[in-house]
């Protein structure tokens, strides 16, 4: 019996249970589906509770434990399985229940639901002692570094910023290849790794098209965070919570545009915080747009460090060089402009050179086609080109390329570049005023400077780094494949221009600042747009027909040459828009000039121009800029003058900028009465002007239309007796008025209705005036910044007062409130700055220069901002101080002897 019972228990009962369960799966399938759904609802409720606890912990800077992460992921997977089971169960309704396939499907789905329900029940019963732990962070990581030279001062600045709790965001900007990345790697390794008080330091190299999520992942990985299923906003919240509780340093290297710290989840360091954000960029504007508190400009290396780096890279070739090779090597190193990447690249390229001729050839290559040097393209020019490519528009790119037409290391006058670019069409003339057009040009140059592609010399000049220039010429020559497309041989000592066959494919040519003495061939240049021949002082002759085959030429610069006539065939330049003949020896303009009907810029200043054919000027109807100071001035007005009728000037209706020479009072008066011409006049030279006895400033009707006049130059007017400063005498309301027995006249006294007269006048030059004296009748010249008086033998006082009978013990005159520079030269009778009890006050004067004024024995003037007094030792030693120790002690340190 026991044997039978055992068989029944071990064989028949399991079979019975199996068949019962199998039948149950088929007959009670709906029960299994409903039970599974109930079990899953309970599990999801618990999952949601745990997830809320995890979210709360993460907001506190904690991270879910590995078990909790696995549990939540398992539920997500189980939820997907349940959804598939339900979908298959609903699909089985399309089969007949009594069909075999339908029974098999029902059985399989019910069985799977039963197994899944058991799995859900097991997950539901899991409990956790804690749902989150502290983060496991990588506090510091050393970065790969290379030996660096000359970075000590900037590293010290960074270190100082690290300890300055007032500085939260630090910006380092500089051109490509200067070593910003190497600097930050060294800073990270030497100052951040293991630094006390810093919880974490994170270095991130940001690409041009950075990905927000990737940056968040880099930071999250370093902080020990994981968030595969969180979006950027959720990650930002977590990062912000975690970082806000830390003292962190985050380094963003090679930024090309501002990065949104808020969207990343990085808190901006507050005052008194040890946290820092350090960024490096080529574009200074990025620093400003990220509210950088401390900007550090990373300049190229000074010579001693540059030479040290260059020697290191050249190696044995300079270990024991002969003196000539050393001189050539120094020349090569100088051409690198202190740029570390250039010094390294060029140094390596020349490491195998052993002879003087090889080094001389390297210098020639660097002058003409630097991309031909081994490694230059890939290692230097391509990285530099990224800055060019990143410029926002083609106008900026063309403007930059245009700067490469000037010689290496040349100080470029901004208005030259702007004028050329307007002539070429890079800068449009949508603005009505020429000043506005030029301001647009200055803005473009400012953008290039901000992008570290140009360097600022001063307010009026820019420079181009030699390697940026090399990059620009490489780009202009289609990456070196068309070397004569931009034919630039500026400032290299040429005595003859390149042969005419070299000009054929050129679009721009610059032979400026050479020693070319003749142009005797007729080149054919169907695509030439710009030809720069200026500053060839020996150039006297250009052959006839030279310009015959340049149909697209738009810019022609012949300034600072010795040519005395323009060649025939000039009229073929039908597209010419810019013609510069400044400081040439041309006395007669050809009639063909009138055929240049598209001309917009005509520069004729500082030349001995005597004849302009009638009917030429009036044909230049598109002319916008006409400069003729220290040039032609014999304009015919009525019976006065013998030259071109003044009406030809008045016919230039588009003229916006005019520099004029006037030789008769009638012409001067006609200019003043022409609103268009007077309104466009910037610089005025009054020369000879027989019969002109008085010149009144600023209240005379002569000046009321000259609202843009910046300079008045009065020269060799033999009849001129008085230059009168005449304006309303309204006393200013300031503290000086309260001084006992003191009257102040002039400063800020001009009422609003008078300020429109000469509002921009900055400079006055009085030269060779035999009789003239300066009379003061009240008012002031508000904007005057420089006053030059040369060889005026009749002048005894800088200012003579019309009413010199004042009974007050002291009258202070502020006729020149913004004057910064006063230059007195060749005044044999000059003995004082003012007369009687008047005292001239110069509240803005910085520089005083006195030459050949032997009778000036005292410096009776008030000048609180004076920084320098230039003169000879002989004159200075004869000054009389009248026991005024205070004045002597004030002026003595300012003296600068002339040699």
Steps between C-alpha positions, in 0.01 A plus 500: 500500500779738584653434160168578326457813711850612413435455129176690534670784693803532276346426161129530478449803728755720309334386177164586646626841616665560164183423307292699746731804466518463126122484481483799740737709278258442209171523686594785740720720281308816587571440869875485439489820296304691762720368781813609311362847450412530871848384602665744261292793628614428855863469380484827306361680802794383706735587210362856489548539876862385477567720198371805689740421782787461250416833332495673837836347588654604170385856553699485824811398310470124563482216249274194488661176624586231246229270638232768464619579146480128410154469664362801310648379171353150561153646551531701180593184309218304667255772404601458139448122523150546646408735220605238243301227679187716502542590135541131402200400713279753326626379162408137579130600498522494122548122514216249558511372858435141397787509250828337605701814432268703725534254789878496471517881498266530797699245694832666423378851590337390825811310601718802417267725697524268798880498490517878456260546792737298717792715390302816579410358842866437576598855396218645708622318810855648470587753772792747523686627802579817300424618152801735445866542594763770492654557152826334409695783340825534308625824656796569277644377174844586369510613139775422248743791481793616289796713609407866487704820480422844638164421661603583855335844524161380372510193723558735795201708393283189487625390839416843643149477355460158661550660839289809430151434631368806314576339162268220389547475123845541344550540124824444308500619139762504229569396144525139387829330573598725787485215753168538683440124522854430620457774760174355635638146511798623698273705727280195559793272584708738709240710681172307508592134549491445874427865576360560848149636515411374150262204491520432130682642193365410157671575168279505188615558144210664319476453124365758256163321481481380856231263625332606824427141596861391452626780724244405764614137473866594549412694814257233620755222454755691707241556772396133500152566361315271261181603325447310181128574487510862611465786254730809492272705727482225762876456485547875543292494818705215646832659403398832650405334830824304518736781395332758722625304802858487376803718444561419135725618218372433148727577206346553156777495242467638145157661517372643170177644633348568841392187682170502690592415858137493609404240239803291596410519867818675612447760772669836440752544783387761748714755679704353785474159330804284437337353189639620166417469133801544272456530125735545207404635160637665190214749504510773764129564455426153640649613832280810509185308412568254783536778758865420566620686809870480417623499139858395430646563156744229397758674282772349288839436655753780547816465298721333759247222563416469130868457412541243777207293368617529140852386588358204690298385197777553245736302720853414392496730199531795737718333760822642354394705196718739309405867556328531162269203562418638842402835344281324245346284772417806706335657195289187451403492867402868486263423214311261727387799704545321833218254422597170669327279244684681217834483681455126554382430144764710326772387737428133429486568124847656507665260743686327216628817331875541529605768250453874477333472161240258634413743779483793256265301282280433802474876558398552137235229525361652819478838324329382182335159546533378863267206438777334299702443815478143631209453744369855472164416343380222729673599823453878491290648220206259531460563877521875437243471223239379750486859630446627144229241431324593823453863398127569463501641145696541177546875552718429802690230314572726202594786728752274675647378172535861387723573797749245364575733206706715736860413592582267783494665844365823348297749700186537288299820517142384548353751259717365216351156539149637538533718190629208293221275625237759412658533154495123454143477625569301819348780704175627353380857509150444631568777750442859395802649678861413420581500871241225545653296217847538652360411842372177344853433376645568845246256641612228256863553595399490866333162443819366342701627794255337741547173310879525562564534126620860515697687764437857611791742473304802622159650439579570134730211402493121489758229435479150362703226663750351249347154529142628463623684190657176373169322559307774317729486196474120499120524497503775236714279274247215522702316763822562311383353169480839320797699621444800270131543576599744774839625386646652815862616509461787743798642685761249379736742324397445137675725249294372209144377489437139409471433127167575335432128438480450879213748518265313266300303758525749784195633681694718745854628469710679763850625423483775761801622702768388256760678285338455159600792274311426176209299366582446134285200398128487419356212701173330412297450816139411416414417863705760690297694758764667719844635408712645781819676389524759775816587690740433214679835532723433199207428267497783248355357182215274400493417132213611280229238466597338828136501620355408159424136585370515855124514437393392850740715704317667790781619731819675385750648745794700361556714811847585633667450164695745283286473187446841339230399254240231450543279191267507205231234501378585850149534361487124441449449875124525473438305824750694711349622826805596707795706371770624739759747369595640841853645523594453136669757273209533261433858397244443226206259503415346162165553334458119500435519873150616415430161338523325839128543550479235777764668714391541862832584669747751355796588723704797372644641823861608557594535134609800291185489288470811285263408218171316479340510155158660491215252491687217678372539855136546405500164313589306817140496613537195731788654694450465876847579635723777363816592688683809374667660801848640432419460134304683232324809631468747211122478472327754282222695666376787289803703403708353779732208421627366171430128514206262510161657550382445856166384362665175389555420866144591582377255236638206700169421666609170660807646669516402866860573600698798366846624593548839338764760421368854453730777375262795486249652740240474224548123467490463878176696515351296214588179682333630816183585307470157338317281753599174328868577460535674836315215671741243360821696569724324753835677460541853373826660389484878455805596300621845394148650489609855416272753665390273786562711811283338768400142570237459771440176694253350568209742475553635150241419233792362300486176702134438562468234227834330574365263761758226423810716485780338700806708409569858392845570357581864426831550321690795345207741510710817504205735555348310793517713815262337744372154581206579727351261754153641543205343672241588764658576838280306739657411833483134593335377811785326678688528825770724355249783471497526876869593514549852628588758233511232230311486172496196275416542136459258216476149640166335419345835428353431158119474505329223307419711196869587456640150536413411141780731381822302448389221736776263379794740460799318652807668355618847400832567326622857457811511281707777343266785602709815515257733678244278669412500866230307681230720650270373771151651519324227699377144462716201416585235243328209665658199326842635404766246604813627321632847422814541289652843440807514273706795381266785583750780577238753608347288774589621851229329707309179447187699576453875504183617667285754323398659830821516703378759746351266756531623858473151642834372636465172308300389198525134406435415135415148388486554128628149422331263749602177319837604359751218552792609282649849463796546262679836471783518246695788350332791684778757556276754682291259703531588869187385686187290475267788583502872575436714807322332788367220285607142570454229240367175642549173313300238692589219254848595376738202495793612282666841452777542243700823474768544230676822396299728727791688664289768672274258687643526854206393717244222496198688628227251426277260688522140378418239762532201261825606334735202463788625286670823394734471201767758426872559481719509808610851406141629509409311817801636686394860423151467649418732790294362786464826702558311825188293436634177644171317463478564123865407451460175693187425298662550157860388552430121488302544177787639291618284207809646329508501121809369331 
